């Protein structure tokens, strides 16, 4: 059968795989964003601490994704757990780095003005520094999400969820009638999801970043 016939016959399973793929990436990004911004807030004032945070999170990216998931299997088993841990670790660097860059880029005069009107440090951070640092933080989140979309396909190696299962099934049966269709369906599905997520981030940016800051 051709590719379109394959999609018609397998659309229900492909939609389930696509939902699982999007869900695991979204959930990992929520965790990675919370952790990454927190690390940035704690370390951005110190060159040493900021450098250590970025070096540590960068180290995770030097580990091949297949090796990372393989190393996690004996510890947490197969399925969702190694997928979530690996994806969250991979997503940290862009969020941490951009959080530190964004917070360090806030105009010191604005920070002094906030101090001058009696703002506490938590209040200043929440109402002045983080809102002004949000544009670079959002860029880091976008970069991390696009990266995880591809890495999440490797989760099929550990019986993880997502469109990677379609790709792995196709690769395992190369030469059969639908092998290429399976690989193509999984790959195109990931590309479409990545584009949809990125469009959502663009919309979030327009809704949350004042026009003056965007300019």
N, C-alpha and C positions, 0 to 999 in steps of 0.2 A: 504494500500500500504506500501511497505517497505521504508526504509530511502532513498535509491538511486532513487527510483521512485518519491518520494516526491521532492528530489532535482531537478530532471528532469522537473517536472511539475511547480516548483516554482522558477526556477533559475533566471528568470528575476527580480522578486520582491526581491529575496535574494541579487542579485547584486546591486540593487538600495539601499537597506538597508545597505549593506556593504560599499558602496561608501559614503553614508551619515554618517555612523559611523566613517569611517576613516577621512572624511572631518572635522567633528566637533572636533574630537580629535586633528587633525593637527592644525586647526585654534586656538584652545584654547592653545595649546602648544606654538605657535608663540607668542601669547599675554603674556602667563605666563613666557616664556623665557625672553622677553624684560623687563617685569616688575621685574622679579626675579633678573636678572643681574643688572638692575639699582639699585634696593634696596641693593644688595650686594656691588656695587661700592660706594654707599652713606654711608654705615654703617660699612664696614669691618675694618676701622681704629680705631673704638671705640668699646671696649669690651661691654660697656653698650648698645650702639645703635645696635650692631650686635646681642647681646643677645635678645634685645627687638624685633628685626625683626624676629628672628627665633622662639621666643615664640609666637608672634602674628600669624605667618603663621602656626605654629604647632597647634594652637587653632582651625583653620578651620578643620583640620583632625579629631578632636575629635567629630565633629558634624556628626551623621550618614547621609549618602548620601540621603536617602529617606526623612529624616527630613529637610535637607538643601534645597532640591528642593521643598518640601512642603511649607516651610516658604517663599520661593521666589515667589510662584505662586500668592498669593494675591498682591504682589508688582509689578511684571512684566508680570503676566499672564502665559498662557500655551505656549508650543512650544519650540522654539529654545532659547529664552532669558534666562529662568531659567537654561537651560542646560549649556549654555556658561558661565554664571556667576559662577555656582557651580563648573564646571570642572576647570575653571581658578583658582579659589581660592584653590581647592585641589592640583593643580599642583605647587603652589608657593613654598611650603616648601623645596622639594628636590633641586629646582633651587637656591633658596636664600641661603640655607645652604651650598651647594657645591660652590656657587660663593664666599661666605665669606671664606670658607676653602681654596679654590684655590688662592684667592688674598692674603690671609695671608701667604700662603706657598711659595710665590715668594721670591727668595733669595734676602735679603736686599742689598747684594753687587751689584747685577745687577741694583737695583733701584738707588743706589748711583752712579753707573757708568753712568746711563742715566741722572741723575742730573748733573754729572760732564761735560757732553758734551753739556749741555744747553737745554735739552728737557724740555718743559713745562709739567705741570702735566697731561693735557689731552693727549698730545703726548706720554708721558711715559706710561699712562694707556692703550692707544690704541695700541702702538707698542711693549711694553715690558710686562706689567703686565697681561693684558687680554689674549694675546696669550699663556703665560706660565700657566695661570689659566684655559685655555680652557679644558684640559683633565678632571679634576674633574667636571667642569661645564657640559660637555657632559654626564658624568655619571649621574648627577642629572637629566638632561633632559630625559635620557633613563629610569630611575626609574620612573619619573613622567608620562611618556607616557604609560608605562606598567600598572601603577596604573589607569590612566584615561580610558584605554581600558575597564576595568571591570566596573568602576563606570559609564561610559557613558551608559551602559545597563539600569541603573535605570532611565535614562531620559525618557523612555517610560511611566513612571508613570505620567509625565507632558506633554504627547503627543509630546515628543521630538523625534528627528530623530535617526535612527540607528537600529542595530540588536536586541536591547532590546525589540522592538515591537514584534518580532518573539517569543522571550522567554516569554513575558507577555501573548501573545495570547495563547501559549501552556499551561502555568500555569493556565490560566483562564478557559481552557476547558479540564482539566485533566479527563481522562476517555474516551474521544472521540478518534476517529481512528487516528488522526494525531497529537495529543497533544505532545506526546513524540518526534515525528519527528520535530515539531516546536522548542521545547526547545533545542534539540540536534543540529539542524541546526544553530540556533542563537548562541549557546555556541561555537561550533566549528568554526563558522565564526569569532568570536571575537578572539579566540586563533590564527587562521591563520593570522589575521590582526596584532596582537601583534608580532608575529614572523617576519612578513614582515617589520614592523616598526623597530624592533630591528636590523634586518639585514641591513636596510638602515643606521641606526646609526653607525654600525660597519664600513660600507663603508665610511661614512662621517669622522669617526675618522681616518681611514687610509689615507684619502685624505688631512685632515687638521692638523693632529698632526705629526710633524717631527719624524722620526724614533728614534732619540736620546732621545726625550722626552718620547716616548712610552716605550723605554727600561728602 
